[in-house]
Amino acid sequence: MTVRKTPSGRWRGVLKVGREQVASKTFDTRAQAVAWIDRERAAIAGGVDPRAGKATVRALLPQWFETRANSVAGTTYKTDQRLLKALPAWFVARGVNSLTDREVQRVLVEYAKAGRVRSSTVRYRAALSSFFSWCVRERLIATNPVVNTRVPRQTTPRVEMRPFTEAELESVSTAVAGHDERLARLVLIAGWTGLRWSELRAMRVRSLVEVPLPLLIVERAAPEGVEVKTTKSGRVRRVPIADRVLPLVREFAAGKSADELLFTTASGHQLHVGAFKRATDWKKTGRGHRVYDLRHTAACLWLVRGVDPTTVKAWMGHASMATTNLYIHHLGTAADRAALDRLNGPGCAGGAPISTDDAGQGS
């Protein structure tokens, strides 16, 4: 073991294999330098060569992307590329064996401060962890520095859901019909089935089932720009079709074979959200709502009509009940409605005006 004090007062640890120096690093204390040498020796004993770990993140990312391309879904691969290519310059210039959980945590904080929602930061951390796990498997480093990091708390307000009421949904559909009647019907279908846009794009005619009850079998998704894949949850779900939109779904299926796309434009082409927004003047007809708010609308319509939250969870394809509960919080609970009824009841300020004489009592 070689640990020596530098002129600056810090301690430099030098790791040797036999008589050959393979790595060195400077620390604030002698104990830190000794601990580092012990860890590196243990790594060598386990088959990790510190010299290989000097390769920079920038040099290793292309190799990782190459292996990743054939091991994960296309959307995951593209997301990983987009996320990790945005890593700070100082980070990608560092050797992978020199990066600690402190540096990784700093990167996560910087990413979160840029205004991303927490779920995006969670995905960013997962991509980083996958990269460093690959480095561990390649014997470039001994441990994954992402393991001991945490996702920072979100600092920007969360984008709130803005579902349409039933009356608003009908009104928006009427406004869209002034531009394209077929897309107006699609607005109603999306607002009553809760299908994601990618699921609407991928739906086949054979997915429409009417016996023993009318429903759509949701088993595919077609995000724009990537290949068709399974649904977000990876599971098949069944969504009953309300009477309000069943005739509209049948119109889309009329004259098509089982393998054709169910929901298409008037010219028979696959749906594209950009083209949909332009054709419907969505910025105006949608009243400031996102297209995704049509999915939120369906969940709220179901809950208002008394559908059990567990059933709503299944129809929406939520991974956990916590996600479904967001809609319950948005609508208010039965206790909230009962309390409001009490507030607006006779003798309460919310239900009837208080006379001047009554108001003066107790003053």
C-alpha positions as CSV (number, residue, x, y, z in Angstrom):
1,M,0.0,0.0,0.0
2,T,1.3,3.5,-0.9
3,V,-0.3,6.5,0.7
4,R,1.6,9.8,0.8
5,K,0.9,13.3,1.8
6,T,1.0,15.9,-1.0
7,P,2.4,19.4,-0.7
8,S,-1.1,20.7,-0.6
9,G,-1.8,18.8,2.6
10,R,-4.1,16.2,1.0
11,W,-3.4,12.4,0.8
12,R,-2.7,10.5,-2.4
13,G,-3.4,6.8,-2.6
14,V,-1.5,4.8,-5.2
15,L,-2.7,1.4,-6.2
16,K,-0.2,-1.1,-7.5
17,V,-0.5,-4.6,-8.9
18,G,2.9,-6.2,-8.4
19,R,5.3,-3.4,-9.3
20,E,3.0,-1.7,-11.7
21,Q,1.0,1.4,-10.7
22,V,-2.6,1.0,-12.1
23,A,-4.4,3.9,-10.4
24,S,-4.1,6.8,-8.1
25,K,-6.4,9.3,-6.4
26,T,-6.2,12.2,-4.0
27,F,-8.3,12.5,-0.8
28,D,-8.8,15.0,2.0
29,T,-7.8,12.5,4.7
30,R,-5.4,9.5,4.9
31,A,-8.2,7.3,6.1
32,Q,-10.1,8.0,2.9
33,A,-7.1,7.2,0.7
34,V,-6.6,3.9,2.6
35,A,-10.2,3.0,2.2
36,W,-10.1,3.7,-1.5
37,I,-7.1,1.4,-2.0
38,D,-8.8,-1.4,0.0
39,R,-11.9,-1.1,-2.2
40,E,-9.9,-1.1,-5.4
41,R,-7.9,-4.2,-4.4
42,A,-11.2,-5.9,-3.5
43,A,-12.5,-4.9,-7.0
44,I,-9.4,-6.4,-8.7
45,A,-9.8,-9.6,-6.7
46,G,-13.4,-9.7,-8.1
47,G,-12.2,-9.2,-11.6
48,V,-12.6,-5.4,-12.0
49,D,-9.6,-3.6,-13.5
50,P,-9.4,0.1,-12.4
51,R,-7.6,0.9,-15.6
52,A,-10.6,-0.2,-17.7
53,G,-12.8,2.0,-15.5
54,K,-10.9,5.1,-16.7
55,A,-12.9,5.0,-19.9
56,T,-15.2,8.1,-20.0
57,V,-19.0,8.0,-20.0
58,R,-18.9,9.6,-23.4
59,A,-16.8,6.8,-24.8
60,L,-18.9,4.0,-23.2
61,L,-22.5,5.3,-24.0
62,P,-22.4,4.2,-27.7
63,Q,-21.4,0.7,-26.6
64,W,-24.2,0.5,-24.1
65,F,-26.7,1.9,-26.7
66,E,-25.6,-0.9,-29.0
67,T,-26.4,-3.6,-26.5
68,R,-29.5,-1.9,-25.4
69,A,-31.0,-1.7,-28.9
70,N,-31.7,-5.5,-28.9
71,S,-32.7,-6.0,-25.3
72,V,-35.5,-3.4,-24.6
73,A,-38.6,-2.1,-26.4
74,G,-38.0,0.5,-29.1
75,T,-39.7,3.3,-27.1
76,T,-37.5,2.5,-24.1
77,Y,-34.4,2.5,-26.2
78,K,-35.3,5.9,-27.8
79,T,-36.1,7.4,-24.4
80,D,-32.8,6.2,-23.0
81,Q,-30.9,7.8,-25.9
82,R,-32.7,11.1,-25.5
83,L,-32.2,11.2,-21.7
84,L,-28.6,10.2,-21.6
85,K,-27.5,12.3,-24.5
86,A,-28.6,15.3,-22.5
87,L,-26.1,14.5,-19.6
88,P,-24.0,17.5,-18.6
89,A,-20.6,17.9,-20.4
90,W,-18.6,17.6,-17.2
91,F,-20.3,14.3,-16.4
92,V,-19.7,12.5,-19.7
93,A,-16.1,13.7,-19.7
94,R,-15.4,11.8,-16.5
95,G,-14.2,8.2,-16.2
96,V,-16.9,5.9,-15.0
97,N,-14.8,4.7,-12.1
98,S,-14.4,8.2,-10.8
99,L,-18.1,9.0,-10.5
100,T,-19.7,8.6,-7.1
101,D,-23.2,8.7,-5.8
102,R,-22.5,12.4,-5.0
103,E,-22.0,13.3,-8.6
104,V,-25.0,11.3,-9.8
105,Q,-27.2,13.0,-7.2
106,R,-26.0,16.4,-8.4
107,V,-27.0,15.4,-12.0
108,L,-30.5,14.3,-10.8
109,V,-31.0,17.6,-8.9
110,E,-29.9,19.6,-12.0
111,Y,-32.3,17.6,-14.2
112,A,-35.2,18.1,-11.7
113,K,-34.6,21.9,-11.4
114,A,-35.0,22.2,-15.2
115,G,-38.7,22.0,-14.7
116,R,-39.3,18.3,-15.3
117,V,-42.1,16.4,-13.6
118,R,-41.1,13.9,-11.0
119,S,-42.0,10.9,-13.2
120,S,-39.5,12.2,-15.8
121,T,-36.8,12.4,-13.2
122,V,-37.6,8.9,-12.1
123,R,-37.2,7.7,-15.7
124,Y,-33.9,9.6,-16.0
125,R,-32.5,7.9,-12.9
126,A,-33.6,4.5,-14.2
127,A,-31.7,5.1,-17.4
128,L,-28.6,6.1,-15.5
129,S,-28.9,3.1,-13.3
130,S,-29.2,0.8,-16.3
131,F,-26.0,2.3,-17.8
132,F,-24.0,1.9,-14.7
133,S,-25.3,-1.6,-14.1
134,W,-24.0,-2.5,-17.5
135,C,-20.6,-1.0,-16.5
136,V,-20.6,-3.3,-13.5
137,R,-21.4,-6.4,-15.6
138,E,-18.6,-5.4,-18.0
139,R,-16.2,-5.3,-15.0
140,L,-15.5,-1.6,-15.5
141,I,-16.6,-0.7,-12.0
142,A,-17.3,-2.6,-8.9
143,T,-20.6,-0.9,-7.8
144,N,-23.4,1.1,-9.3
145,P,-23.2,4.7,-8.0
146,V,-26.9,5.3,-8.7
147,V,-28.1,2.8,-6.1
148,N,-27.6,5.2,-3.1
149,T,-29.2,8.2,-4.8
150,R,-32.7,9.5,-4.4
151,V,-35.1,11.2,-6.8
152,P,-35.3,14.9,-5.8
153,R,-38.6,16.3,-4.8
154,Q,-40.5,18.1,-7.6
155,T,-40.0,21.8,-7.5
156,T,-42.4,22.8,-10.3
157,P,-46.2,22.6,-10.0
158,R,-47.7,19.4,-11.3
159,V,-49.8,19.7,-14.5
160,E,-53.4,19.3,-13.2
161,M,-55.9,17.1,-15.0
162,R,-58.7,19.1,-16.6
163,P,-61.4,16.6,-17.6
164,F,-64.5,17.8,-19.5
165,T,-67.9,17.6,-18.0
166,E,-70.4,15.6,-20.0
167,A,-72.0,18.8,-21.3
168,E,-68.6,20.3,-22.2
169,L,-67.7,17.1,-24.0
170,E,-70.8,17.3,-26.1
171,S,-70.2,21.0,-26.8
172,V,-66.6,20.4,-27.9
173,S,-67.7,17.5,-30.1
174,T,-70.2,19.9,-31.8
175,A,-67.5,22.5,-32.3
176,V,-65.1,19.9,-33.8
177,A,-67.9,18.7,-36.1
178,G,-67.8,22.1,-37.8
179,H,-64.4,21.1,-39.0
180,D,-64.6,17.4,-39.4
181,E,-67.6,15.2,-38.4
182,R,-65.6,12.0,-38.3
183,L,-63.1,13.4,-35.8
184,A,-66.0,14.9,-33.8
185,R,-67.2,11.3,-33.3
186,L,-63.7,10.3,-32.3
187,V,-63.7,13.0,-29.6
188,L,-66.8,11.5,-28.0
189,I,-65.4,7.9,-28.2
190,A,-62.1,9.0,-26.6
191,G,-64.1,10.8,-23.9
192,W,-66.2,7.8,-23.1
193,T,-63.6,4.9,-23.4
194,G,-60.5,6.5,-21.8
195,L,-58.3,5.0,-24.5
196,R,-54.8,6.6,-24.8
197,W,-54.1,8.3,-28.2
198,S,-51.6,5.5,-28.9
199,E,-54.2,2.9,-28.2
200,L,-56.8,4.6,-30.5
201,R,-54.2,4.6,-33.3
202,A,-53.5,0.8,-32.8
203,M,-57.0,-0.4,-32.3
204,R,-58.1,-3.1,-34.9
205,V,-61.6,-3.9,-36.0
206,R,-61.4,-7.3,-34.5
207,S,-60.9,-5.6,-31.1
208,L,-64.5,-4.6,-31.1
209,V,-66.6,-7.3,-29.4
210,E,-70.4,-7.2,-28.9
211,V,-71.2,-10.5,-27.3
212,P,-71.9,-11.0,-24.5
213,L,-71.6,-7.2,-24.1
214,P,-70.1,-4.4,-26.3
215,L,-66.5,-3.7,-25.4
216,L,-63.1,-2.9,-26.8
217,I,-60.2,-5.3,-26.2
218,V,-57.1,-3.1,-25.6
219,E,-53.9,-5.0,-26.3
220,R,-51.8,-2.8,-28.5
221,A,-50.4,0.7,-28.6
222,A,-48.9,2.7,-31.5
223,P,-47.0,5.7,-30.2
224,E,-46.1,8.0,-33.1
225,G,-42.7,7.5,-34.5
226,V,-42.1,4.0,-33.1
227,E,-43.3,0.4,-33.8
228,V,-46.5,-1.0,-32.4
229,K,-46.0,-2.4,-28.9
230,T,-48.0,-3.7,-26.0
231,T,-50.1,-1.3,-23.8
232,K,-48.3,0.8,-21.2
233,S,-49.0,-1.7,-18.4
234,G,-48.1,-4.6,-20.7
235,R,-51.5,-6.2,-20.0
236,V,-54.6,-6.7,-22.0
237,R,-57.7,-4.9,-20.7
238,R,-61.4,-4.8,-21.7
239,V,-63.3,-1.5,-21.8
240,P,-67.1,-1.6,-22.1
241,I,-68.6,0.8,-24.6
242,A,-71.3,3.1,-23.3
243,D,-74.6,3.3,-25.3
244,R,-73.7,7.0,-26.1
245,V,-70.8,6.0,-28.3
246,L,-71.6,2.4,-29.4
247,P,-73.2,3.5,-32.7
248,L,-70.2,5.7,-33.4
249,V,-67.8,2.9,-32.9
250,R,-69.9,0.7,-35.2
251,E,-69.7,3.4,-37.9
252,F,-65.9,3.4,-37.7
253,A,-65.9,-0.4,-38.1
254,A,-68.4,-0.6,-40.9
255,G,-67.1,-2.1,-44.2
256,K,-63.7,-2.9,-42.8
257,S,-62.0,-6.3,-42.4
258,A,-61.0,-7.6,-39.0
259,D,-57.3,-6.7,-39.4
260,E,-57.9,-3.1,-40.5
261,L,-57.4,-0.1,-38.2
262,L,-60.7,0.7,-36.4
263,F,-60.2,4.4,-35.9
264,T,-59.0,6.2,-39.0
265,T,-59.4,9.6,-40.7
266,A,-62.0,10.3,-43.4
267,S,-59.4,9.3,-46.0
268,G,-58.7,6.0,-44.2
269,H,-55.3,7.0,-42.9
270,Q,-53.9,6.3,-39.4
271,L,-54.5,9.0,-36.8
272,H,-51.8,11.5,-36.0
273,V,-52.2,14.0,-33.2
274,G,-50.6,16.9,-35.0
275,A,-52.9,16.4,-38.0
276,F,-55.9,16.0,-35.6
277,K,-55.2,19.3,-33.9
278,R,-54.8,21.1,-37.2
279,A,-57.9,19.6,-38.8
280,T,-60.1,20.4,-35.7
281,D,-58.5,23.7,-34.7
282,W,-58.1,22.1,-31.3
283,K,-56.5,25.1,-29.7
284,K,-59.9,26.8,-30.1
285,T,-62.4,23.9,-30.2
286,G,-60.6,22.1,-27.3
287,R,-61.0,25.2,-25.0
288,G,-57.5,25.1,-23.8
289,H,-57.6,21.4,-22.9
290,R,-55.0,18.8,-23.9
291,V,-56.1,15.8,-26.1
292,Y,-55.1,13.6,-23.1
293,D,-57.8,15.3,-21.0
294,L,-60.3,13.2,-23.0
295,R,-58.9,10.1,-21.2
296,H,-59.3,11.9,-17.8
297,T,-62.9,12.7,-18.8
298,A,-63.8,9.0,-19.2
299,A,-62.6,8.1,-15.7
300,C,-64.6,11.0,-14.2
301,L,-67.7,10.2,-16.2
302,W,-67.5,6.6,-14.9
303,L,-67.0,7.6,-11.3
304,V,-69.7,10.2,-11.3
305,R,-72.1,7.5,-12.5
306,G,-71.2,5.2,-9.6
307,V,-68.8,2.8,-11.2
308,D,-66.7,1.2,-8.5
309,P,-63.1,2.7,-8.3
310,T,-61.6,-0.8,-8.6
311,T,-63.5,-1.3,-11.9
312,V,-62.4,2.1,-13.1
313,K,-58.8,1.1,-12.3
314,A,-59.2,-2.0,-14.5
315,W,-60.9,-0.2,-17.4
316,M,-58.2,2.6,-17.4
317,G,-55.3,0.1,-17.1
318,H,-53.8,1.8,-14.1
319,A,-50.9,0.0,-12.4
320,S,-52.0,1.0,-8.9
321,M,-55.1,2.2,-7.1
322,A,-53.2,5.4,-6.2
323,T,-53.5,6.6,-9.8
324,T,-57.2,6.0,-9.8
325,N,-57.6,7.8,-6.5
326,L,-56.3,11.0,-8.2
327,Y,-59.7,11.2,-10.0
328,I,-61.6,10.6,-6.8
329,H,-59.7,13.5,-5.2
330,H,-60.4,15.7,-8.2
331,L,-64.1,14.9,-8.1
332,G,-64.4,15.0,-4.3
333,T,-65.5,12.1,-2.1
334,A,-69.0,11.2,-1.0
335,A,-68.2,12.8,2.3
336,D,-67.3,16.1,0.5
337,R,-70.7,16.0,-1.3
338,A,-72.6,15.2,1.9
339,A,-70.9,18.1,3.7
340,L,-71.7,20.5,0.9
341,D,-75.3,19.4,1.0
342,R,-75.3,20.1,4.7
343,L,-73.7,23.5,4.2
344,N,-76.3,24.4,1.6
345,G,-79.2,23.1,3.7
346,P,-81.9,25.3,5.4
347,G,-80.6,27.5,8.2
348,C,-77.0,27.5,6.9
349,A,-75.3,30.5,5.4
350,G,-74.6,28.5,2.2
351,G,-78.3,27.6,1.7
352,A,-80.2,30.8,2.6
353,P,-79.4,34.4,3.2
354,I,-79.1,35.4,6.9
355,S,-81.3,38.3,7.8
356,T,-79.9,41.6,9.1
357,D,-81.4,41.0,12.5
358,D,-79.8,37.5,12.8
359,A,-76.5,38.9,11.6
360,G,-76.5,41.5,14.4
361,Q,-77.0,38.9,17.2
362,G,-74.0,38.2,19.2
363,S,-72.2,41.3,18.1
